[in-house]
Amino acid sequence: MQKEAWILLLLWAAALIVLFRYFRKSNKRLAQMVFLCSQSIAWVYEFIQIKLHLVKFPYREFPFATDLSFSLHYMIFPTIGMLFILHYPQGTNKLRVMVHFLVFGLIIPTYSVVVERTTSLVEYLHWNWLLGFCSSIMMLVILRIVACWFQKGMVTEKAMK
């Protein structure tokens, strides 16, 4: 088996372990919504990257079906997004919120750069770490806005019962 396949297998296993560890019944609906919303945000983000020839994915899980990386934006980013929302510091100072955004915003581009330099899973054409960091922060902000909107509906629904 190729190095890339092993890396993807390990990433999937790690993501599944994290998902089952932090997936509690009390936040099941929010976690599912965030995971699915993260997938849709990541799909648009990756589609734009591919169409503008910014990034290329030489090793793909479904090479005849799509040019997109299935694992990175359908399992890895949604898992990180779910952890971001479930551990978001509610009602704390702005510095802690900024640090939270920075830490989670750094994970995705740093992972991408390491993978790009060591494997053939990702190839940067006209992309770099700073663009990845900025786009990750934007995706996390969008995810946070959608999660807040969704939680307001949950509060309203609970209050009605």
N, C-alpha and C positions, 0 to 999 in steps of 0.2 A: 504494500500500500504506500502511496506517495506521502511525503511530508505534509502536504497541504490537506490531504484527507484526514490524517491524524490530528492535525491542528483543529480542523472543523469538528471532528468527532469530540475532541476534548472540550471545545467551546460549547457545543451543544450539551454535553454532559454537565458542565459547570453551570450553564444557564438553567437547565432543568432543576438542578439541585437548589440553586438560588430561588427559582420560582416556587418550588414546593416548600422551601424553608420559610419564605416570607409571605406566603399565600395563606392568610387566615380567613376564617369565615366572617369575621367582623368587617373586613375590608374587601371581601370577594368581588362585589359589584364594581367598586372603584378600580381595583387591580385589573379586572378583565377589561373595563373600558379604557384604562390607560394603555394596557398592552395592545389592544386593537387600534386605538388612536395613534400610538407610536408606530405601528406597522404602516398605517396609511400615510403618516407624515414622512416616514423613512422612504416609502415607495416613491412619493413625489420628488423628494430630495435626490434620491439615487437616479431616478429617471432623468431629471434635469442634468445631473452630472454626466450621465452617459450621452445624452443627446447633444450636449455642448462640448463633448470630447475633452472633458476635464479629467476623468478617471476611466481606467479600463480594468476589467476583471478577467485576467487570462485564464484562471482556474475557476470554473463555476460548477455548481452542483447540477444544473440543468443547461448544458451548453447549447443544445439545439432549440431550447424553448425561449431563452431570453439572454440578454447581455448583462443582466443585473446579478448581483451577488445575493443569493437567497438568505444565507445564514447571517451575514452582517446586518442587514436591515430588516429582517423578518424575525430574528431571534435575539441577537446580541443587543442591538439598540432598544428594542421594546423591553427587554429585561432591565437594562440600565434605566430606561425611562420610568418603568414601574417602581424600581427602587428609589429613584429621584422623587417621585410623587409621594410614595408611602412614607418616606423619611424626611419629607419637607418640614423645615422648622416653623411650625405654626405659632404665630403670636410672639415671635422673638425679635431681637433687634435686627436692623438692616445689615449689619456687618456679618452676622451669622448666615443670613439669607444669601448674601453675596458670595460668601465662602462656599456655601452649599452649591450654588450655581457654578462657581469656578471649579470645584472638585469634580462634579459630574460632567461639566463641559470639557474638562481636560482628559477624561477617560477615553472618549471616543476617538478624538484625533491622535492621541498618543498611541492607542491600540492600532489605529490605521497606519501610522508611520512605522511602528515596529514591524507590523505584518508586511508592509510594502517593502521594507529593506531586507527582510529575512526570507520571504516566500514569494510565490507568484500568485497569491490570492488577490492582491491589489497592485495596480501600476498607476502612479500619478503621471498624467500627461501635462496638464496645466493646473495643478493643484498643489497646495502645500499645507503644512501644519496650521499656520495662522488662519487660512481660509476654512479649514476643517474646524478649528476652535470656534470661530465666529458663527459658522453655520450650526454647530452643535448647540451653542448658547441660544441661537434663534429658535431652534427646534424645541429646546427645553422650555423656553418662554411660551411658545405656542402650546406645548403640552400642559404647562401649568395653567394657562388661561382656560383651556378646554376642561381640565380637571376641576377647576373652581366653578366653572359653569355647570358641570355635571353634578358636583356636590351640592350646589344650591337647589337643584331639582330633587336630590335625595333628602335634604332637610325639609323641603316643602312637603314631600310625600310622607315623611315620618310625622310631621306636625299634623297632617290631615287624619292620620289613623287614630 
